[in-house]
Amino acid sequence: MEVVMSFVIGGMYAAAIYMMLRRSIVKLVIGLVLLSNAANLLIFTMAGMLPGAPPLIPPGATMPEGLSADPLAQAVVLTAIVIGFGVLAFAVVLIHRAYEVVKADDMDQMKDTDR
């Protein structure tokens, strides 16, 4: 399963970089979202994709019994998803305001307003 996920993650990184190289600022933000999702999947894949029980320790024991899932990767990815959503919301508002001022979606036309 890790091999399949590696190809999926590589495809997502390639698509994200392709989208970020476009002139449209909307495509740039879509590329950033793809990049963050690919990074989240990479963290999940690196933590291991073995099925396991929740890491709960039964009363009287010192370690979980049997295979258990790694909670650290899940916590890091959950935090990254929340931060990514906040950045996406800010970027959408910023793009909307820039489009109202410049009346263009092209990055080159937005640069022309600086002069």
N, C-alpha and C positions, 0 to 999 in steps of 0.2 A: 504494500500500500504506500510505503514511503517513496518508492520510485515513481508511482503515478502522481503523487502529490508534488514531487520535485518538478516534474514536467509541467504541471498545472501552475505552480508558483513561478517557474521560469517564463511561461507564456504570459502570466499576469504582469510580471516585471517588464517584459518586452512590449506588451500593449501599453503599459503605463508610460514607458519612455517614449514610445511613438506618439502617444497623445500629448505628452508634455512638449514635444518638439513642434507641434502645430502652432499656427499663428493666433488662433482663437483663444481668448482667455477662458471661455467656458470649457474648451477641450483641455486646457491646462489644469483646471480644477478637477475634471473627471480623471485625468492622469494621476493627480495627487491622491485622489481617493483610491484608485486602483493600486497605487504604490503602497499606501498604508494597509490595504487589505491583504496584499501579497506579503508584506512584512509580518502581519498578524498570523497568516497561515504558515509562514516560515517558522515562527516561534512555536506554534502548535506542533508542527512536524518534527522540529528538533527535540521537543520534549518527549517524543515517543507517541506512537499511535496504537499502543497495545490496549486492549480493553481491560479495564480494571474497576474495582469497586471504589467508592469514595474513601478517602484516607481517614476513616474514623477509627479511633482506638477503643476497643471494647473495655468495659470496666475490669480492672485488675490486670490488664496487659500493659506492656511498655511500648509495643509497636503494632501497627495494623497487621491483621492476618491476611496472608495471600497477596496477590497483586493489587496495587492501589494506584490510582491516577495521581499525577504530579499536580498539586494545586498551585504551585508558583507560576507556571506558564499560563494557567487559566486566569490568575489574578492580574498578571502583567498584560495579557491581551485584553482583558476587560477594561483595564485602565486606559490602554491605548485606544480602544474603541470609543470611550467617552471623550477623551481628548481630541481624537480625530473628528468626532461629530461637532465639537465646539469650534474647531478650526474650519470645518466645512461651512458651518452656519455663518461664521465671520466672513469667509471668502465669498459666499453667495451675496451677502449684504454689500460687501465692498464692490463686487462686480456690478451689482444692480446700480449702485450709486455712480460708479465710473461710466456705465452705459448711459445713464441719464445725463451726465455732463458732456461726454464726448460724442455720444450718438454713434458709437462704433464698437465692434467686438474685436477688431483686428489690433494686435499688439503694436504694429508699426504705426497705425493711425493714432494710437494713444500716445506714442512717443513724440509725434509731431506737435502735440499740444504743449509740450514743455518749452518750446522755443518762443 
